[in-house]
Amino acid sequence: MLEAQLKSQLEQLLQLMEGDIVFKASYGSDDKSKELKELLDEVASMSSRITVEEADLKRTPSFTVDRPDESSGITFAGLPMGHEFNSFVLAILQVSGRAPKEEQSVIDQIKALDRPLHFETYISLTCQKCPDVVQALNLMSLLNPNITHTMIDGAIFREESEDIMAVPAIFLDGEEFGNGRMTVQDILSSLGSQADPAEFDNKDPYDVLILGGGPASGSAAIYTARKGLRTGIVADRIGGQVNDTAAIENFITVKETDGPKFSSALEDHINHYDVDIMTGIRADGIEKEDDGITVTLDNGAQLQSKTVIISTGARWRKLEIPGEDELINKGVAFCPHCDGPLFENKDVAVVGGGNSGVEAAIDLAGIVKNVTLLERNPELKADNVLQERLNSLSNVKVIKNAQTTEVLGEGSVTGLQYQDKSTGELHSLELEGIFVQIGLLPNTEWLDNYVELNEAKEIMIDRKNATSVPGIFAAGDVTDDRNKQIIISMGAGANAALNAFDYIIRH
């Protein structure tokens, strides 16, 4: 079942197992059950430490990954292939006794949870965000006997996932818990568990403290560390929004990669230097004082630094029209790569005619029945090569001068209303999905206008990437730089770092 190259890689990884495990599987007579049996038998044949047993589980096909005498709480309902194959392999290694690569403080938080927590996550095998959630909850299940987690492939278990229109969709004890990418720290925070502020009490002041974990942040950290400056990073996750990017084809010298691979490589590069990385936590306030700059974190802890580089990035911008908020994850979506498969053979719209919108329409055209692309301007803004590819697709319609005015539906999306800007007439489209691709909103709310912002709430910077407050710099999508590109953000991060170094020398 596995391709030769993948099988060879897996055989090498299975040599890292430290103990015996058993797959307890529930099969039926359906084709997916046969595929699952073939997969598990093939994997078991690669290691004497793995056995397979049949069991009566809640769902069929499904299986657990356990130790011979102990349940791990980890269940896969469906075939963990595609992006979830890594989750499957990681579960094998960790259940066998391989130590997780996680901070001890986070492990302690997980073990301290003292109530039963039964998680279920609905995923799509094409979703790049889903493995982060699956792996986080699998780890929590392994470390704490009060916790169980089941990954459910919505494509196989269609009846129970019929109303789920965005993945990953996380349920706790049968109730909605979260949607979209969540790290271990995000999940812990949602459960009311935060990192102990006391863990930050004994940290010496930094020369440069970088806020955010995206390309600008990584570039800045590498440059300041190479200058010998004491450098710290405060970030929700390394990679930032790049983690949610599917194909990256314009990063010079790298013909093609994807967001998760890019983020992993970025983290590896940062870890090559002496940088204090604090993830799963965000900045909540900043203030310049006579002896330096104080950054307050969202758990109440405070860090001191001579300079600060703000690179907190941006998030998807919403339409801000009636019906949108009520129907997010019920037909209104923002990630075509993750949620596209949930709209197979359905009619959908993409709002936005820039590169992101046109790329989304191209990707969706291969999955859905029909795509309608709406652009409020007279012409699309996407690169010509993308427009040519879009125009070659028979199931894509482009409507220009279309101002989206309302999302229609009760409980789920049934349509979209737009105004023809050239005539003023209102039109309605019957749809089951709407993908919003209209740009980014900078993550600056926490700043409370402490540094100067423009009308779009972006941080205003000069040629040195300096803000209106001396010693505070900014870089990347959070700033008023016009072009939001990975390569531009990385250059801006390097520029901010070099000028922070110059500021320290001069002050």
Protein Blocks (a to p, Z undefined) as FASTA:
>chain_A
ZZfklmmmmmmmmmmpcbdcdddddddfbfklmmmmmmmmmmmmmpckbccdddddfbdc
ddddddfkbcehiacedjdehjllmmmmmmmmmmnopacdddfklmmmmmmpccdcdddd
dddfkbmklmmmmmmmmmmmmmpmkbccddddfklmmmlmmmpcbdcdddeehiafbgcj
ddfklmmmmnopacdfklmmmpccdfbdcedjbfklmmmmmmmmmnopacddddfbghij
mlmpcbdckbghiabacfklmmmmmmmmmmmpccdddehiacfbdcddfkbccdddfkop
acddfbdcddebpadddekighklmmgoilpacblklmmmmmgoiacddedjbfklmmmm
mmmmmmmmbdcdddfbfbdfbdfklmmmmmmpmkbccdehiacfbdcdehiafbdcdddf
knopacddddfbdcddebjaddfklnnomaccdfkopacddfkopafbehiacedjkbmb
fbacfklmmmmmmmmmmmmmmmmmmZZ
